[in-house]
Amino acid sequence: MLKLGAHVSAAGGLYKIFERGADLGCECLQLFTRPPSRWAAKPLTDEQIAQFHSERQRFPAQSVIAHDLYLTNLASEKDEVRERSIANLAEELRRCHQLGIDGLVCHLGANKDCLETGLERYSEALAEVLAETEDSPIPVLLETCAGQGSTLGHQLEHIARIVDANKGHTRLGVCVDTCHIFVAGYDLREKESYNEFWTKFDSLLGLERLKAFHLNDSKKPLGSRVDRHDHIGQGEIGPTCFQHLLSDPRFEGLPAVIETPESESMASTNLETLRNLRREGFKSNLE
């Protein structure tokens, strides 16, 4: 079964995510190691690192992934933005290594001039980052994206091209966001289309590349390419997609975090919905 958890606020100290996650019954967590909408960040102190590791030992059942900054854009047509993004991603991977994070989720960015050029620029920049951070070998989890505007990553082929361009680097994995793939045109609600998606994923990338999920419903319809998350089971996706995922033995033990609206007040409700769906799937497998 998937491990269920949430993106948790690190306000007041990174180490506080563990108790907040425990209060929600999380089996896995996602965090930002620094404010996601600012380039500048103070280096982690020895005290912060020690606190994080100490608190994690109190909650050993919680696996932890981080999410990169929103500003990072390795595919940018602007050289200044791209170079800054390369430096930022390398620094973020070092921070994750200091904290013992299990993987860093990254968007594929955007290129306003040309999608093909964007994929090439992203692939080359990522190669630089991977080479520069050999001493901080944290997995880079490429996130499936919704395809708004000029963003990359709304087709599995985009991610496959980046992985192939980096010669199948062992540090490259994938994070599948259910809202993003739905609005990008992949329908996982019916069993037939669900199986077709994973057959395609396995053919292009290999299921062994799948390292994490973002479980979110969608306010927008299939193929709309508009990224608006909704509460589990209440949006256009509905419960069946999540039932399929939660009962799929191929994804045993993978972290699956929610990024649903009103996170502070509704995270518990969304997680309970997923737990109920997981229990229902487990019962049906026994029958």
N, C-alpha and C positions, 0 to 999 in steps of 0.2 A: 504494500500500500504506500501511497505517497505520504510524506511527512507534511503536515499542514501547519502553516504559520502566517506571519504578517510582516509587512514593512513597519518597523517600530521606530518611534522618535528617539533620538539620542540627546535630546535637550537636557542640559544639566550635567552631562558626562556620558561618554560612550558606554561605559560599564553599566549604565542604568537600563540598557535595552533588555538585559537578561531578566531582571525582576519584572519589568513591564510585559515581557513575553510570557513569563510564567503566570502572571495574572490572567492572561488570555488563554492559557493552556497551549501555548505554541510548542510545536516540535521542531520548528526551524524559524529563523529570523532573517530579515533583511534590514540594512541600515545604510545611511550616508555617513561616511567617516568625517565629513566636513560639510558646510553649507553648500547645497548643490547648484546654486545660482551665482556663486562668486569664484573667480579664479584663485584669489589669494587665500592661503590657509597657513596657520601656524604649524610648525612641525610638531609631531606627537612628542610629549615629554615621557621620560622614563616612568614617572608616576602614573600617567594615563595608561601606558602600555601594561604596567604591572597590575593596575586596578582591573583592566579589561580581562586579563588572563585569570586573575584571582576570582573574579565574579563568574567567569565562564565555567570554572571548575565546580562551582556550586550548582550549575544547571547543565550537566554534561549531555543531556538528551537533546539539547538545542543546537543543531547545525546552523552556521552563520554564513550568509553571503552579503556582499556589499553592492551598492549601485553607484556607478560613476556619475560625475557631474552632468548636468543638463547642457552645459556649455561646450563640452568636448565634441569636436567635429573633425575627425581625421580625413573626411572626404571633401572638406571645404575647397571651393575654388579660390579662396583668399589664402595666400601663402602664410600671412601673419597668423591667421586663425589656426591654420593647420599645424604650424610649427609650435604654437602655444599648446595646442591639443596634444601633440606628441609628448611634450614635456609634462603636461598635466597627467596624462594617462600613466606614464612611467612612474611619476611621483605617487599616484594613487595606488598602483600595484605595490610599491615599496611600503606604503602605509598599511595596506592589507597584509603584507608579509609580516610586518612588525606585530600586527594584532592576531595573526594566525587565522585570518579569514579563509573560507573554503573556496571562494571564487568571486570574481568581480563582473557584474552584469554591465554590458556596454551597448549603447545604441550605435547604429551604423552611420548616423549623421546624414548630411544632405549636400548636394551639389547643384546649384541653380543653373549652371551652364549645360551639364550633360551627365546623365546617369552613368553611362559607360566610363566616362572620365572619373566620376566620383568613385566608382568601384575600384578603379586602378589606383587612384590616390589613397583610398582607404587601405587597400591591400599593402601598398608600399610603406605607408606610414606605420601600419600595424607591425610589419616586419621589423622596422626600426625599433619599435617599442619592445617587442619580444627579445630582440638581440641585446637591447640596453638593460633589460631586467632579468637576465639569466640568473642573477644572484637573488632574485625575489620571484620564484617560479609559481606565482599564483595563476590559476586558470582564468582565461579571459572568456566570458560567456556572452556570445553575440546574441542580442535579443531580436526576435522577430518583431517587425515594426508595422504600423498601420498603413503607411504609404501616403500620409498627408503631404501635400505640396511636393517638394523636390526631395523628400527623404528616401533613403535606401532601406532595404531589408524587408520589404513587404512581399517579396517572392523568395521561396526557399533557394532558388537558383542564385540569388544575390549572395547569400551566406555561403553557399557551396563554392562559388567563384573565389571568395575571399579565403576560404580554407584551402582550396586547391592552389591558389597563388602563393600561399605560405607553406606549400608542400605537406599539407596535412599535419601541421605542427601539433605536437601532443598537448600543448597548453590551451588549444582552442576548443571550446565547447559551445553549446547553444542553450539559450533560455527561451522557451516558447511561452508567449503571452496569449492567452485565449481570446481576449478582446481584440488584440492587434491582428491575429490571423483571421478572425471572423470578418472584421471590416475590410481586410485585405482580399477577401473572397474565398477563404477556406472554410467550409461548413463541416463542423464536427458533430452536428446534432444527430444525424441519422447514422446508423451503424455502417452502412455501405460507404458513405463519404468519409466517415471517421477512419475506416480501414484504408481507404484510398490515400488519405493524407499521410498516414504513417508509412504506407508502402513507398510513397514518393520520398518522404523524409529519409527512410532507410536507404533508398537507392541513391539519393544525392549526397547524403552526409553520413549515413550509418547511425543506427540508434544509439551506439556507444558514445556519440557526440552529445547526446541530450543530457544535460546536467541539472536543469532546474526548470520550474514553471512559475509564471505569474498567472494566478487564477482570478480572472475578472470577467464579469458579465459586460454587455455592451448596450449603451443607450442608442446607438446608431445601427442601421440595418446591415445585412450581409453585403459586402463589396462596396460599402460607402466610402471607405478610406478616410473616415473621420474617427479620431481617437477620443472616445468619451466612455469612461468606465462606469459600470453600474453594479448594484448589489447582486450577489450570487442568486441566480434563479429568477430575478425580477426584470431582466432586460431582454434584448432580442435573442440572446443565445438560449436562455432558459436552462432547466436543470439537466437535461439528458446528456449534453456534452460533458458536464462535470461527473455525472454518473459513470460514463464510459471511461474517463480518465482515472477516476478513483478506484475502479475495479479492474484496471488493466495491470496484470502481473509484471509486464515488461518494465514498469516504472517504479518497482519496489524500492522504497528508501530514498527516492529523489525529493529534494526540498520543493515545496509548492507554496508560495506566499501570495497573500491577497494584497491588492493595491486599490481597494474599493473606496467609494466616496465616504465622507464623514468618518474618517478612520478612527478617531478617538472614541466616538460614541457608538459606531456600528460595527467595529471589527469583531467584537465578541459574537454578535448576531450572525455575521457572515461566516465566521469560522464554525459556529454551531450548525448552520445550514449545510456546510461541507461535511462536517462529521456525520450528520444524519444521512446524507447521501452516501457516504463511505460505508456506514453500517448497513444501509439497504443493499448496497452492491455486494457486501460480504455475505449477507444472508442469502441473496439470490444465487451466489456462486455455490453455496452449500446445498441448495435445493436440487 
